[in-house]
Amino acid sequence: MSDMYKLVSLNFRHSIFPLFLLAFLSFDFLFFSCVSNVISAEEYYAIGMAYFDMGKYAEAEPWLMKARSAKKTVTASDYNLGRIAFETKRYEDAVQYFERILAKDSYNVQALKAAAYTYIRTGDLDKAEAYYNRTLALVPESADDGYNYALVLYAVKKYGDAEEILAKYTAALQENKDIQLLYARAQKMQRKPEAVDSYALWLAVNDDPLVRYEYGACLEYTRVYALALEEYRAAYTALPADSKTPTKPEVRFAIARVMLIADSDNDEGITELEGAIIDGFADFDAVTLLLTEDAISQVRKTDIQRIIDNPPQPASEQPAVAKDTEAAVEQSEEPPVSETDQPGAAKNGG
């Protein structure tokens, strides 16, 4: 029997281990030193896993380390020590435990999945990709593993590969909203028109202003401008004021861009563009790019160039008027008082 299957059987065995052993854990170490010679590695493992199941990782770790001493419990112990290291955010330590297992059994699916997921946390996406690839070769029917693999592929900008992996899980694409959304995003990053349908499918049963903004971008590059404008406006309304990705000024710029491209004769696009900049939109490379759009008239391009040369000032940068200055302005607006109108002044010719 391989270590991988022993690991599974051990996970069940610890749950039926005599409960009286757990009572020993509260006694002095001296007592345990006297009976340690009669405790087997499997019993060490069972005690460690009892602590693990209670979430007491610091207590579980030394018992699992003792269980590593025996061949029949070393694989299960390494796997669960890796899980403890992962749960306590010691990702480099976790990888070492999983790699120990894979050095002896390169087909251990549990260790492959655990190592791949941990490599995401360490930032080694190339390793994560390679390990998920190996995992799916062994268990191609796993939609969860496929999703995790596609996440890694998406992160390393292999959008076509991510889409191809997710396309294999037809049922999950219909039922799992996370898989649906990643599939739509992978298509969007390739500027595929199919992304429109994928986003629409997600939004039919879910709602999120960020996703609506992404959907608007798909509609824009497929030139469905009226619907793109509708989705951008819905996203702008729903986004909180402190949104970071995207910011509200970014969404307002998208609204302006669509209006300028779709209806260049209307000056509302320029008004929106000025409003976006006043609200804080500062990506003038994106504004300058509007000058290359064939659909925007020369009149509007002149307006855009004017805005680039002399941008309206964001509201947050408007100079504050000092209270003393305000008072001075108010006084300056009062009609001057002549000497003859002043109290106590002598009148001529009285």
URBELTA-V670319 format. One record per helix or strand. SS is the DSSP state (hx for helix, st for strand). FROM is the first residue (numbers start at 1). LEN is the number of residues. If there is no record, write none. Layout:
{{SS & FROM & LEN} {SS & FROM & LEN}}
//
This chain:
{{hx & 3 & 14} {hx & 20 & 5} {hx & 29 & 10} {hx & 41 & 13} {hx & 57 & 11} {hx & 71 & 17} {hx & 91 & 14} {hx & 109 & 14} {hx & 125 & 14} {hx & 143 & 13} {hx & 159 & 8} {hx & 170 & 6} {hx & 177 & 13} {hx & 194 & 10} {hx & 209 & 13} {hx & 225 & 14} {hx & 248 & 15} {hx & 268 & 12} {hx & 284 & 9} {hx & 298 & 12} {hx & 315 & 3} {hx & 323 & 10} {hx & 339 & 3}}
//
